[in-house]
Every structure is written in C-alpha cells, then in structure tokens.
Amino acid sequence: MQIRTLLASAATVAVLAGCASGGSQTQSGTTDTAAGAESTTTYEGTLPCRSCDGIDLTVNLNGTESSPAAERTFTLEADYRNHPQNPDPEQYEGQWEAMTGTAVDPQATVYELTPDSEGQIYYFQKIDDRTLELIDPQRRRFENGEMLRLTRQ
C-alpha cells in the first residue's frame, strides 16, 4: 500500500475523528556533520491508520532553511504496525523547501517535501521548534491535527 494513500487515509480519519487510535510520539535529535556546515533534523511520530495500529513515520531533513536548495534534502520512511498485509516500510527521498503562510496564518512556516521519484508532495507546518504537523496541499490544518504530528528533541 502506498504511503500517499495511507497518509491521505490517515488525514481523512483524523478529520472524521473517533475512527483512529491516538498517536504516540517519539523524539530524535539534530546531528551536525564534522564540518559543522550541514545538519540533519529528525522528526518522528505515529500517524493513525484505518487498517493497522499506526504508521510510524520518520522524516530526516538535511540542511537548514537558509541552506542552498541543493543541500536541502529529505528522507521519509513509513512503517506500518500490525498491518494485515504486512507491507515493507516505504522510503522516499527528495528536496524540501521552506514556504511562508497557510490558509489562516500568513506567518506560518510550511515545509514542502517533494520526492525525487513517484509519490505525492508532502506538506508539514512547523508548529514550534520541536513539532511538525501534516497538513493538506492547500496548506490547511486538519481537524484533530494533533494526531498528525511529528516531534524532535
């Protein structure tokens, strides 16, 4: 099952509320390379899943908002807990961009993750320095968006 389908399903479930179990969140930190110029920030969390116990999602953002575009890369891994079809974890790589503004907050920071190969573009709103929240392509938050959050240390 494709991550884009499951993420869309997870978002729909969160909007409808009550159909998904609450997500647990884990934290990971920021790693600086030996040169100190490049950094990787890891965000992790568990998104709701209609047909499994949750989608463990890990997003690694390489570079910073002020890094040159070529240095802003990401990896995304989705692992399904107790899914009846027992799919392999899905992995995506690509570029990310920092954007400003959402439908209700013109000052909000939004990260747009564009996979190199097939796959949809993902949008995460930066809630605070430790929290990202999956939002829709029109940069709107979902109801019960707290169930769609990833955290870092």
Secondary structure, 3 states (H helix, E strand, C coil): CCHHHHHHHHHHHHHHCCCCCCCCCCCCCEEECCCCCCEEEEEEEEECCCCCCEEEEEEEEECCCCCCHHHCEEEEEEEEECCCCCCCCEEEEEEEEEEECCCCCCCCEEEEEEECCCCCCEEEEEEECCEEEEECCCCCCCCCHHHHEEECC
